[in-house]
Amino acid sequence: MNKIYDVLGQRWAVFLLLVINIPGTIYGYIWYESQLSNTPPIFYIFVPDSPTASLFFVIVLIAFLFRRSIPIVEALASVTLFKYGVWAVVMIVSAGAAGSEMRWDHYMLICSHLGMAIQGLLYAPYYRIKPWHLIVVAIWTLHNDVIDYIYGMHPTVSHLILPYYQEIAYFTFWLSISSLFIVYLLNNNQKKRKLNF
């Protein structure tokens, strides 16, 4: 694992992830265009969950290139990348299990969202997150769940699993709690590292 972290701490690795994440973030916002066109402006910031998580990570990576740390953004990135990465995979696979046609773009989204979930956690040794950062992120994340499932602003899901709305909301709430707990554990139990440039 140390060798993996050594690679992740190289300038070229950080730059490569930026090259991957910037287009992915832009694509994500474009994907939400139709939903945003029917969203009240007050909720805009809460709708495009995955690309916003990816945007947080882009900011973290840019800061890394300048040998800077922005702990609150690191906390936002790691928690939301894991949460929405896992959430999207579960929703797509659940829709497929319910009978939805699985096209090539569904498999692309599964792979890209798995990548989201993993990359945010892999950089944990380089984060400088403190407990109060995670408290702020918990408020943001759980508030987002309220907006999504009480005000109905959640990302679009297949009509085949929409009847399980309450179950999806319940799963999402506990996924938020799990994501916060996982990032807390990683942040407290891993030796902190410095970038190798």
VMD Tcl script that draws the C-alpha trace (Angstrom):
set ca {
  {0.00 0.00 0.00}
  {2.91 2.34 0.69}
  {3.97 2.06 -2.96}
  {0.49 3.11 -4.06}
  {0.62 6.14 -1.79}
  {4.10 6.99 -3.11}
  {2.68 7.03 -6.63}
  {-0.39 9.07 -5.63}
  {1.89 11.65 -4.06}
  {3.74 12.31 -7.32}
  {3.00 15.51 -9.26}
  {2.29 13.56 -12.47}
  {-0.32 11.40 -10.68}
  {-2.11 14.44 -9.28}
  {-2.03 16.06 -12.72}
  {-3.32 12.86 -14.39}
  {-6.27 12.73 -12.00}
  {-7.02 16.36 -12.81}
  {-7.04 15.52 -16.53}
  {-9.55 12.74 -15.79}
  {-11.72 14.59 -13.28}
  {-12.13 17.96 -15.02}
  {-13.84 16.52 -18.15}
  {-15.81 14.11 -15.93}
  {-17.05 17.01 -13.82}
  {-18.09 19.00 -16.88}
  {-19.85 15.95 -18.35}
  {-21.64 15.45 -15.04}
  {-23.08 18.97 -15.04}
  {-24.16 18.55 -18.66}
  {-25.87 15.25 -17.69}
  {-27.94 17.16 -15.11}
  {-28.93 19.88 -17.57}
  {-32.46 18.57 -18.19}
  {-33.16 18.09 -14.48}
  {-31.78 21.52 -13.64}
  {-34.03 23.11 -16.26}
  {-37.02 21.91 -14.19}
  {-35.49 22.75 -10.81}
  {-36.35 25.88 -8.80}
  {-33.21 28.07 -8.69}
  {-33.03 27.88 -4.88}
  {-32.24 24.16 -5.19}
  {-29.67 24.35 -8.02}
  {-26.67 23.74 -5.76}
  {-28.21 20.58 -4.27}
  {-29.17 18.76 -7.49}
  {-25.95 17.81 -9.37}
  {-24.53 15.69 -6.56}
  {-21.84 13.65 -8.34}
  {-20.29 16.46 -10.40}
  {-20.24 18.74 -7.36}
  {-18.41 16.01 -5.41}
  {-15.98 15.71 -8.32}
  {-15.58 19.52 -8.40}
  {-14.57 19.48 -4.73}
  {-11.89 16.92 -5.59}
  {-10.67 18.99 -8.54}
  {-10.17 21.91 -6.14}
  {-8.26 19.62 -3.75}
  {-6.00 18.39 -6.58}
  {-5.29 21.92 -7.83}
  {-4.38 22.93 -4.27}
  {-2.07 19.89 -4.08}
  {-0.26 21.02 -7.23}
  {0.51 24.26 -5.40}
  {1.46 22.26 -2.29}
  {-1.51 23.66 -0.42}
  {-4.14 21.99 1.73}
  {-7.80 23.06 2.05}
  {-9.08 20.69 4.75}
  {-12.77 21.65 4.57}
  {-12.80 20.98 0.82}
  {-10.84 17.75 1.37}
  {-13.55 16.65 3.82}
  {-16.34 17.61 1.40}
  {-14.60 15.83 -1.46}
  {-13.81 12.57 0.34}
  {-17.25 12.17 1.93}
  {-19.32 13.13 -1.11}
  {-17.16 11.24 -3.62}
  {-17.62 8.04 -1.66}
  {-21.30 8.62 -0.93}
  {-22.44 9.54 -4.43}
  {-20.05 7.13 -6.11}
  {-21.56 4.22 -4.18}
  {-25.10 5.63 -4.44}
  {-25.00 5.86 -8.24}
  {-23.64 2.32 -8.62}
  {-26.32 0.89 -6.32}
  {-29.10 2.77 -8.16}
  {-27.93 1.68 -11.62}
  {-27.44 -1.95 -10.59}
  {-30.81 -1.95 -8.77}
  {-32.54 -0.62 -11.86}
  {-30.88 -3.31 -13.97}
  {-31.99 -6.00 -11.49}
  {-35.54 -4.60 -11.72}
  {-35.54 -5.08 -15.48}
  {-34.14 -1.83 -16.87}
  {-32.07 -2.21 -20.05}
  {-28.36 -1.90 -19.30}
  {-26.68 0.10 -22.07}
  {-22.99 0.85 -22.56}
  {-23.34 4.22 -20.84}
  {-24.71 2.52 -17.73}
  {-21.56 0.43 -17.48}
  {-19.45 3.54 -18.10}
  {-21.28 5.30 -15.25}
  {-20.77 2.32 -12.95}
  {-17.01 2.34 -13.63}
  {-16.66 6.11 -13.33}
  {-18.63 6.27 -10.08}
  {-16.65 3.41 -8.58}
  {-13.56 5.39 -9.48}
  {-15.03 8.41 -7.72}
  {-15.65 6.45 -4.54}
  {-12.15 4.96 -4.51}
  {-10.06 8.00 -5.42}
  {-11.48 10.18 -2.67}
  {-10.50 7.64 -0.02}
  {-7.09 6.79 -1.48}
  {-5.86 10.33 -0.83}
  {-6.87 10.20 2.85}
  {-3.22 10.14 4.07}
  {-2.66 13.48 2.31}
  {-5.67 15.22 3.82}
  {-5.44 17.45 6.88}
  {-9.03 17.05 8.03}
  {-9.99 17.89 11.62}
  {-13.16 16.73 13.44}
  {-14.87 20.09 13.06}
  {-14.47 19.86 9.27}
  {-16.44 16.61 9.31}
  {-19.13 18.20 11.50}
  {-19.61 20.90 8.85}
  {-19.65 18.25 6.10}
  {-22.20 16.21 8.08}
  {-24.52 19.23 8.18}
  {-24.05 19.80 4.44}
  {-24.53 16.13 3.53}
  {-27.58 15.44 5.70}
  {-29.15 18.75 4.67}
  {-28.67 17.66 1.07}
  {-30.53 14.43 1.86}
  {-33.44 16.47 3.25}
  {-33.54 18.57 0.07}
  {-33.35 15.43 -2.08}
  {-36.02 13.32 -0.38}
  {-38.36 15.75 1.36}
  {-38.36 18.36 -1.41}
  {-37.94 15.75 -4.17}
  {-34.72 17.11 -5.66}
  {-32.86 13.75 -5.74}
  {-31.08 12.68 -8.94}
  {-33.29 10.98 -11.50}
  {-33.67 7.23 -11.01}
  {-35.30 4.56 -13.15}
  {-39.10 4.46 -12.96}
  {-38.74 0.76 -12.12}
  {-37.22 1.54 -8.71}
  {-39.10 4.78 -8.03}
  {-41.84 2.85 -6.12}
  {-39.10 2.16 -3.55}
  {-38.69 5.88 -2.87}
  {-38.79 5.52 0.91}
  {-36.28 2.68 0.85}
  {-33.95 4.75 -1.38}
  {-34.23 7.69 1.03}
  {-33.48 5.43 4.00}
  {-30.51 3.86 2.22}
  {-29.18 7.30 1.27}
  {-29.38 8.59 4.83}
  {-27.36 5.66 6.19}
  {-24.94 5.89 3.29}
  {-24.29 9.49 4.35}
  {-23.61 8.38 7.93}
  {-21.37 5.53 6.72}
  {-19.41 7.84 4.42}
  {-18.75 10.29 7.25}
  {-17.69 7.45 9.55}
  {-15.35 5.87 6.98}
  {-13.61 9.18 6.26}
  {-13.33 9.84 10.01}
  {-11.71 6.43 10.58}
  {-9.30 6.79 7.65}
  {-8.36 10.29 8.71}
  {-7.61 9.22 12.28}
  {-6.05 5.81 11.73}
  {-3.71 6.40 8.81}
  {-0.26 7.90 9.04}
  {-0.19 11.34 7.45}
  {1.97 11.70 4.36}
  {3.45 14.57 2.39}
  {3.32 15.02 -1.35}
  {6.46 13.86 -3.16}
  {7.17 17.10 -5.00}
}
mol new
graphics top color blue
foreach p $ca { graphics top sphere $p radius 0.5 }
foreach p [lrange $ca 0 end-1] q [lrange $ca 1 end] { graphics top cylinder $p $q radius 0.2 }
display resetview
